[in-house]
Amino acid sequence: MSDKRKFTLLNTDKKTLSKWYSLMSLGRQIDEKAPNYLKQALGWSYHAPYAGHDGIQLAIGQVFDREHDFLFPYYRDMLTAISSGLTAEEVILNGISKGTDIASGGRHMSNHFAKPEWNIHNVSSATGNHTLHATGVARAIKYYGSKGVAISSQGESSTSEGYVFEAINGASNEKLPVIFVFQDNQYGISVPQKDQSANRRAAENYSGMKNLKIIYCDGKNVFDSMNAMFAAKEHIEQFGEPVIVHANCVRIHSHSNSDKHELYRDENERHCVRMSDPLTRFRIQLLHSAKFTEAELDELDSQAKKAISEAHKKALKAPDPTPESIFDFVIPEPYVSTKYPKGLHDGQQGQKLKFIQALNETLKAEFRLNPDTFIWGQDVANKDKGGIFNVTKGMQQEFGKKRVFNAPIAEDFITGTANGMSRFNNKIRIVIEGAEFADYFWPAMEQLVETSHDYWRSNGAFSPNVVIRLASGGYIGGGLYHSQTIEGALATLPGLRIVYPSFADDAAGLLRTAIRSKGPTIFLEPKALYNDPIAETMVPDDFEVPFGVAKVRREGTDLSIITYGNTTHMCLQVADRIAAESGKQIEVVDIRSIVPLDKETILKSVEKTSRALIVHEDKVFAGFGGEIAGMIADEAFSFLDAPVRRVGSTFTPVGFNRILEKAILPNADKVYEAARELLDF
């Protein structure tokens, strides 16, 4: 930061100083008032006091430009929010979880401040989680040539999280316009910094990274904090690389209202941090400068108190969220196909494609249609290679390195930056290979959970428009980390669509619908079918398959088999075999879409046949088939002439040796035996 722009007490005009003091007074009075709401059973059951972080939080808000920047405050950032422009009423509405709270409508924890229309984002309670979102939106800022920066704020202890390292590593590698603010009060709840890392200052853990500027400041000092934040922004404007601002703070009170710092901080330490109070020190500075009198500052305090009183009265009268609203904003309405409302075609149109060709051609077609579509992942774009299975082959050559690129081997980073980049504007559509195999996706679960409830948590203000592709399933001799299918676990998360096609046309149609839709979709691809002729079909141009619409692959009257993915083909083979042997006709229902689920088609089929067999590749125990079986038992019990049966994998990992794999995974023989037993019941 140039000397001409440096803030000092002497060169800062009285109007600006008055504004700063008023913001600090307003924030501190609300911070001290917040516990009273809980005592009176009015709310604010989670409150993390910010006192001691005043200088840096004031500075973050003052450097933030609501027209161009994106701000990700953490749960202790009350003054940051106020300094950025939130009113006392907006802060209190959030604190007492009212339905008109602009951050979440009472859905998220109190003390999680946001204002979506200003790009002040509603962040997770999983501390530091949002650093990846800031990095992702910074990628969009750079790509689209915007003037803004992303600002991520957090405590120092959260920098021990792996995804924080991934975010800063990725931002430095891509030279992205992000300011990472570490508000260092030397405690992670009761855990001292010395138990977090060998370096006393958290930012020192990142000092070896290239393309990364680190600025240290006194977060208790208004002027030092202002200079640090404005210098960080100026550095990004000049060099186009990320900056860490490490602010030394103190935490005057307990971590939160559920913590008692008297249990781990002695009276001497607590006395010392009280003596370091930034607001008290700033007030003394203003008085010593002779720019303000005691009466003038008292008047500013009085005005803040009056504003809080008025805001309090309005907030108490504000409506609470309604019970029936819980089903609002779980997931956005999907793109609706007008050409193929049922996802069916006559089988004569288009060209015959393998499963993998259908995916590749659909991706390319959607990238041509929407120039704001991007894809990245591990190994997706290196010379002539396009992923481990070549699904993205030729895409980087056609669409360039800025839209199709490799990511670090860091699944959290891949998923989290997709969430973040989609925040830049609603036109953006992102497809990621969440991992090279579905089995390796687990490190990204923190970010997937975040992505699943962003829309609900923000009360409909934001939804990540992301398709997560995962090569799934076995039958390739892949063993533990190349053979699992994970839809049963993922289906427990509300806010995700999950699809699992069995044929090339459905692969194309569901992928197209997923990309065109708002909201997150998990797209599971049975990799054993990529090049298998059994999955080849005619694929019409611009084919679309709606979510939540099953397809009856084979009509029948004697037994319904409900299935999807690899096992669809086994079930069709078994149905043909039994028909040839006994004349019994089995109906095979390919659900295609796991969430949302086409209950109507399943129940209609069971009502017709009076027998149900559920077949999937996943484990029988706790697999998704249990949900289907439960639904049939609840809603079609009176039509059943036999128990509902399930066929799937054993409750073991998948072995590498082919003998083990065969014993574990379902196959046509196992489906045949179960079907015969049900038909004979």
URZILIN-V789985 format. One line per field, one symbol per residue. ss: DSSP state (2 for helix, 1 for strand, 0 for the rest). burial: b if it has 9 or more other C-alpha atoms within 8 Angstrom, else e. Layout:
ss->???
burial->???
//
This chain:
ss->002220000000022222222222222222222222222000000000000002222222222000000111000002222222000222222220010000000000000000122201000000000022222222222220000001111112222202222222222222000111111100110011222000000222220000011111110002222222222222222220011111110000000000002220002222222220022222222222000002222222222222222222222220010022222000000000000000000000001110222222222222222000111110000100100000000022222000011100002222222222200000001111100002222222222222222222200000000111111100000000000000222200000011111002222222222222000011111122200022201110000000000011110000111110002222222222222222000111110011100022222222222001111111100000222222222220222000001111100000000222222200022222222222220
burial->beeeeebebeebeeeebbebbbbbbbbbbbbeebbebbeeeebbebbbbbbbbbbbbbbbbbbbebebbbbbbbbbbbbbbbbbebebbbbbbbbbbbbbbbbbbbbbbbbbbbbbeebbbbbbeebbbbbbbbbbbbbbbbeeeeebbbbbbbbbbbbbeebbbbbbbbbbeebbbbbbbbbbbbbbeeebbeebbeeeebbebeeeeebbebbbbbbbbbbbbbbbbbbbbbbbeeebbbbbbbbbbbbbebbbbeeebeeeeeeeebeebeebbbbebbbebbbebeebeeeebeebbeebbebbeebbebbeebebbeeeeeeebbbbebbebeebbebeeeeebeeebbbbbbbbbbbbebbeeeeebbbbbbbbbeeebbbbebbbbbbbeebbeebbbbbbebbbbbbbbbbbbbbbeeebbbbbbbbbbbbbbebbbebbbbbbbbbbbbbbebbbbbbbbbbbbbbebbbbbbbbbbbbeebeeebbbbbbbbbbbbbbbbbbbbbbbbbbbbbbbbbbbbbbeebbbbbbeebbbbbbbbebbbbbbbbbbbbbbbbbbbbbbbbeebbeeeeebbbbbbbbbbbbbbeebbbebbbebbbbbbbbbbbbeebbbbebbebbbeebeeebebebbbbbbbeeebbbeeebbbebbbbbebbbebbeebbee
//
